[in-house]
Amino acid sequence: MTDKLEDKITIIEGPPPVFEFVTDGWALGLNESPFLYDISLTQVRTFNGPALVERCHRMWKNNGNMTLRYRNDIGVEEEAPIMAARSVDTEEGQVLLLWIRNIPEIGGEEEDTDDNKDSSEE
């Protein structure tokens, strides 16, 4: 039986993570599924980056899933599936790079459609 904490990386303090939309070809390949998801990158400071990456690799090797747990801007706990992880050393310490999968924003598509309608009416 798998320890339930082994399949999660939790941000316990600090601001909510900032997710950057990814358009790299290799990262888009992480989205192999029958559903359309966006891939985003976030950077998290850590003291044990290589150990967290190794934990991800162990779960994925056993066909498990890894999840990032964090609190959003209003303090509500959220989770996002981790698709890839990498640890890097910086001058400020270790940083964990996490590529996560999230559902695309539907509101953004509607805004694009409205913009197109406005420009065609002029």
C-alpha positions as CSV (number, residue, x, y, z in Angstrom):
1,M,0.0,0.0,0.0
2,T,1.3,3.5,-0.9
3,D,1.6,6.2,1.7
4,K,-0.9,8.9,0.7
5,L,1.7,11.6,1.4
6,E,4.2,10.0,-1.0
7,D,2.0,11.0,-4.0
8,K,1.8,14.7,-3.1
9,I,4.1,17.7,-3.0
10,T,2.6,20.3,-0.7
11,I,3.5,24.0,-0.5
12,I,3.2,24.7,3.2
13,E,4.2,28.4,3.4
14,G,4.8,31.4,1.2
15,P,2.6,32.9,-1.6
16,P,0.6,30.8,-4.0
17,P,2.5,29.4,-6.9
18,V,2.6,31.4,-10.2
19,F,1.8,29.2,-13.2
20,E,3.3,30.1,-16.5
21,F,1.6,28.8,-19.7
22,V,4.0,26.5,-21.6
23,T,4.3,26.3,-25.4
24,D,7.5,24.1,-25.6
25,G,7.0,21.2,-27.9
26,W,8.3,18.6,-25.5
27,A,6.1,19.8,-22.7
28,L,3.0,19.7,-24.9
29,G,3.8,16.1,-25.5
30,L,3.0,15.5,-21.8
31,N,-0.6,16.1,-22.8
32,E,-1.2,12.7,-24.4
33,S,-4.8,12.1,-23.4
34,P,-8.3,12.1,-24.9
35,F,-9.0,15.4,-23.1
36,L,-7.5,18.9,-23.8
37,Y,-5.5,20.3,-20.9
38,D,-3.0,23.1,-20.6
39,I,0.5,22.5,-19.4
40,S,1.9,25.2,-17.0
41,L,5.3,25.6,-15.3
42,T,5.8,26.7,-11.7
43,Q,8.9,27.2,-9.7
44,V,9.0,26.3,-6.0
45,R,11.9,26.9,-3.5
46,T,12.9,23.8,-1.6
47,F,15.6,22.4,0.6
48,N,15.4,18.9,-0.9
49,G,14.7,19.2,-4.6
50,P,16.5,16.0,-5.8
51,A,14.6,13.9,-3.2
52,L,11.3,15.3,-4.4
53,V,12.2,14.6,-8.0
54,E,13.2,11.1,-7.0
55,R,9.8,10.7,-5.3
56,C,8.0,11.7,-8.5
57,H,10.1,9.3,-10.5
58,R,9.3,6.4,-8.1
59,M,5.5,7.1,-8.4
60,W,5.6,7.4,-12.2
61,K,7.7,4.2,-12.5
62,N,4.9,2.4,-10.6
63,N,2.2,4.0,-12.8
64,G,1.2,6.4,-10.0
65,N,0.2,10.0,-10.1
66,M,1.9,13.0,-8.4
67,T,0.0,16.0,-7.2
68,L,0.9,19.5,-6.3
69,R,-1.1,20.8,-3.3
70,Y,-1.2,24.5,-2.6
71,R,-3.4,27.3,-1.4
72,N,-4.7,29.7,-4.0
73,D,-4.9,33.5,-3.7
74,I,-8.0,33.4,-1.3
75,G,-6.6,30.6,0.8
76,V,-8.6,27.7,-0.6
77,E,-6.6,24.4,-1.0
78,E,-6.2,23.2,-4.6
79,E,-4.4,20.3,-6.3
80,A,-2.9,20.0,-9.8
81,P,-1.4,16.8,-11.4
82,I,2.4,17.0,-11.8
83,M,3.5,15.9,-15.3
84,A,7.2,16.5,-15.0
85,A,9.7,17.7,-12.4
86,R,13.3,19.0,-12.3
87,S,15.5,20.3,-9.5
88,V,18.0,23.1,-10.2
89,D,20.5,24.9,-8.0
90,T,20.5,28.7,-8.0
91,E,22.3,31.3,-6.0
92,E,19.3,31.6,-3.7
93,G,19.1,27.8,-3.1
94,Q,17.4,24.8,-4.7
95,V,14.3,25.4,-6.9
96,L,11.9,22.7,-8.0
97,L,10.5,23.2,-11.5
98,L,7.1,21.5,-11.9
99,W,5.1,21.1,-15.1
100,I,1.5,20.7,-14.1
101,R,-1.6,19.9,-16.1
102,N,-4.7,22.1,-15.7
103,I,-8.0,22.5,-17.5
104,P,-8.0,25.4,-20.0
105,E,-9.7,28.6,-19.1
106,I,-13.1,28.7,-20.9
107,G,-13.5,32.4,-20.2
108,G,-10.4,33.2,-22.3
109,E,-11.9,31.6,-25.4
110,E,-15.1,33.6,-25.0
111,E,-13.1,36.8,-24.8
112,D,-11.2,36.0,-28.0
113,T,-14.5,35.3,-29.8
114,D,-15.9,38.6,-28.6
115,D,-12.8,40.5,-29.8
116,N,-13.2,38.9,-33.2
117,K,-16.8,39.9,-33.4
118,D,-16.1,43.5,-32.4
119,S,-13.3,43.9,-35.1
120,S,-15.6,42.5,-37.8
121,E,-18.4,44.9,-37.0
122,E,-16.3,48.0,-37.4
